[in-house]
């Protein structure tokens, strides 16, 4: 019973004290003391350092060529001049000077080109002035249909006549070969020449027998 009364009295006293504290402002001060003040802080970044470019290297000194002073040339002492004495020495030998003959200049030999070698000219039977007739075609060979080419080798003299002849290549038919051989022996020729001089030469004459 006493305990409850004590508690009730304590509560009443506490409320009375609270009311008094509110009226007097004591409670507000106590709250302000216990309420922490808000601290505002701001980080301030330091300014970035300015980058200063390095100074350019100093220019290299240019060496100026030093002109060398010319060395003094020593003055030459005057030399004594020799004076010719027209009086001959008594011991000097005397003689007669004989003029030497003048040798004419020798002309250099001129190289003479050798003459060009003369071309050999073979005989010919195609000249118009020779008027050689065509070889006669054997009648029997025409009827039998014989034809071919005969190569006759003829020895032509310096005057253009045929001295002898032989069959170098046959046509395959005896009648045609003999007709060609007889024809070339009757022909006239332009003689062959060696170094511009007519000379006896062998010459191949082709004879064609063709049926028309």
Secondary structure as GFF3:
##gff-version 3
##sequence-region A 1 212
A	DSSP	alpha_helix	2	24	.	.	.	ID=ss1
A	DSSP	alpha_helix	26	34	.	.	.	ID=ss2
A	DSSP	three_ten_helix	128	130	.	.	.	ID=ss3
A	DSSP	alpha_helix	139	144	.	.	.	ID=ss4
A	DSSP	beta_strand	148	156	.	.	.	ID=ss5
A	DSSP	beta_strand	162	169	.	.	.	ID=ss6
A	DSSP	alpha_helix	174	186	.	.	.	ID=ss7
A	DSSP	beta_strand	192	194	.	.	.	ID=ss8
A	DSSP	beta_strand	197	199	.	.	.	ID=ss9
A	DSSP	beta_strand	201	209	.	.	.	ID=ss10
###
